[in-house]
Amino acid sequence: MTPNGTIVDVGALVKVVWVSLVAGVGVTTAFSLIVFGLSRGNEARRGHKRPAPAFYALALAGVLVCAWAIWRGYEFVVTKA
């Protein structure tokens, strides 16, 4: 049908599926770290327990990962020609 190439680039399709799965699981995990860190940090703070800052640091790490993922997605869309 197409004399100069193939209809579907299977390698590119596999790459899209692989990257989408990794990004979806990664961002979902990072967001769950935010929720977990904030909820456990608030519980620890109310109970006057010591590790509350560690939970808040975990939530901050999740925020940074989500912000990085948003920035990379934006950068990819804007710079793609």
N, C-alpha and C positions, 0 to 999 in steps of 0.2 A: 504494500500500500504506500509506504513512504520510502522512496529510494535512497534518501540521504541520511536517515536516522531511524530511531525507534520512536514508538508512540509514547511510551512511558519510561522515564528514567528510574529504574528500580532502585538504584543506589541512592538517589536523591529522596525518593519516597521513604525508604527505610531510615534515612537520616532524619527526615522530618518527624516520623513516628517516634524514633528513639529520643530525639531532643524534646519533643512535646511531653513524653512520659516523664522524663527526668525533671523537666521544668515544672510540670504539674505536681509531682510528688514533692519536689523541693520547696516550692512556694507554699504548698499546703502544710508541710511540716514546719516551715518557718512561722507561718501564721499561727499554728497550734502552739508553738513555743511562746508566742506573744500572750495568747490567752492563758496558757498554763502558768507562765511566769508571773503575770499580773495577779491571777487569782490566788496562787499559792503565796505570793509576796504579801498580798493584803491579809490573808489568813494568818501568816506568821507575824505580821506587824500588829494585828489585833490581839494576838496571843502573847505578845512581847517576847517572841522567840528571836534568836540571833540570826538565822540565815536569810532574813528578808532581803537584804541587798543582793544576795546571790540570785534570788529569783527575779529581782528587777533587772539584774545584768543579763539573765537569760532572755527576758522579754526584750531588752534593748538589742540583743544579738538578733532576735527574730525580726525586729523592726528594720535593722540595718540590712539583713538579707532580703527582705521584701522590697525595701527601697532600692537596693542594688538591682534586683530583678526588674523592677519597673523602669529604672533608668536604662538598663541594657535593652529592654524591649523598645523603649522610645528611641534610643540611639539607633537600633537596627532599622526601625521603620523610617526614620528621618534620613539616614545616610544611604539607604538602599536605592540604587539608581534604576 
